[in-house]
Amino acid sequence: MIFVVDFGSQTAHLIARRIKDNGSEAKIVSPNSVLSQVNKQKPNGIILSGGPSSVYQKGAPTIDPKIFSFGIPILGICYGLQLTSHLLGGKVVPGKKEYGPATLTLKSETDSGQARMTSFWEAKRLQNLEITKDLPKSFVVWMSHGDEVIKLPKGFETIGSTEHVPFAFVQDAKRKIFGLQFHPEVEHTENGIKILDNFVKICIFSSSVILGRSEMTTPESDSGQARMTNKHLNTEHIINEINKIVKDAYVIGAVSGGVDSTVAGLLTAKAIGKRFIPVYVENGLMREGTRKHVEKIFSKHHVKPIVVDAIGETLKRLKGITDPERKRKIIGNFYIEIFEQKMREFLKSKLPVKFLLQGTIYSDVIESKGTKHAAKIKSHHNVGGLPKNMKLKLLEPLRHFYKDEVRLIGKNLGLPDEFVQRQVFPGPGYAIRIRGEVTKERLEKEKQADSIVLDELKKAGILPNVFMSFPVLTGAQSTAVKGDGRFFGEVVALRIVESKDVMTSNWAHLPYEILQKISSRIVNEVPGISRVVYDITTKPPATMEWE
């Protein structure tokens, strides 16, 4: 059992998932309860997550320093490293902000301090169980921090640095305390899973020595989908949980044609049969052909979606609205109005509708301030964009899953690969890909530009390898020359990214000729566009969408 102390990190839940993928148990605990939880449950190890706070600011989340005296292996990640240093006598200051990739270089040799290690650590070394075991000399890690440690506590040593962070990877080997300024849990950190695996093995070995065991077993360290064998991914288990929650009630489902809502809908259909009523809202903000796609997918499973035409009303409600948060909340509130109206209609027909199904996944939750100490990044329309006084109860069977896990569940349900691997598309649709006011004219421009992007990526054979691609109507204006005359038009930003779980992403390194074709077509075919720019920002610091 590994405790993950949640200081509000966007990836605290992801850390726990990585530990579970490893084959171990993980439990997320709050900072103020960790001491009592440790006394009750005696975990094998503790991981201190990152978080948006600064250790020196008033009211910053903290833990009781007694935790460090129990002999339990501890790994501090980002804020967790800073808090460890702060509590044990080191120094943390506002530092050089760093977001995205950095190259970590490990020290070639251990210093003289390790020569004085206790017999336990000598035994550990004989077992070849080091936190840096099997790591290359240098590799890319993912950063997301604004503060940094400038002085280590007594007993700590540096085992890895980056260009800007001298104390990027540290340890107090004697006390089994380790610290990382980078995030090993995110997919873009190379060898991150290996670091976590090494930590888990140290935890298990430490417990074995303390308990006097003569043998030690460690979890398998395979990578990739072979590791994703946890029982929580079992479709029958999820279906049983839906039945326990819903019982004899009816459920109406918000299906948008995306992977998340479709997988959630099929799970519910398998659980309660005809008591599940999928509803597709045609609000004009989705990609062309989405309605037909929804009808086709569900018809194969003997479920006929109800289609609600809300194009005119959607544009009416978004008229004059430029703030991204207001857009999301307007769309979220309007969705609920529609479904509660449907609920009243069903109740008149003696159908006891009590639940609203949504395809919410964990990345939606955490960006909408899903935990106590987390920062709100944006209100996802199906989380932070919902009204407070809802009459329907929410049913969200995928709430604790990541995108790659949802794809695997969809595959287990028998959905074809071309659907399971299709691009992510946001719930608020094109509304958050149009900076400023959403008008009928601008919506048509966005749709036309989007179709060009998809068409060129498909022609180049790149589309299946892209996680997400879309143009953004930026609202910025620039000068161009068209027909030997001056033209002043809108700038389109092109965003094409690679990712697995939405928690981190990198921009796609496309061939220049592909980018040239996309740019030329958008400028020539979409009216009012002056130029196209390519967004090469990673996540973090950028989010996947612009709004």
BELWOLIN-V309767 format. One record per helix or strand. SS is the DSSP state (h for helix, s for strand). FROM is the first residue (numbers start at 1). TO is the last residue. If there is no record, write none. Layout:
{{SS | FROM | TO} {SS | FROM | TO}}
This chain:
{{s | 2 | 6} {h | 12 | 22} {s | 26 | 30} {h | 31 | 41} {s | 45 | 48} {h | 65 | 69} {s | 73 | 77} {h | 79 | 87} {s | 91 | 106} {h | 112 | 116} {h | 119 | 126} {s | 138 | 151} {s | 157 | 161} {s | 169 | 172} {s | 177 | 180} {h | 192 | 210} {h | 224 | 227} {h | 231 | 233} {h | 235 | 246} {s | 250 | 254} {h | 259 | 275} {s | 276 | 282} {h | 290 | 299} {s | 306 | 309} {h | 311 | 318} {h | 324 | 348} {s | 353 | 357} {h | 362 | 367} {s | 368 | 368} {s | 376 | 376} {s | 393 | 395} {h | 403 | 412} {h | 417 | 420} {h | 429 | 433} {s | 434 | 434} {h | 440 | 459} {h | 463 | 465} {s | 468 | 482} {s | 485 | 498} {s | 505 | 507} {h | 512 | 525} {s | 529 | 534} {s | 539 | 539}}
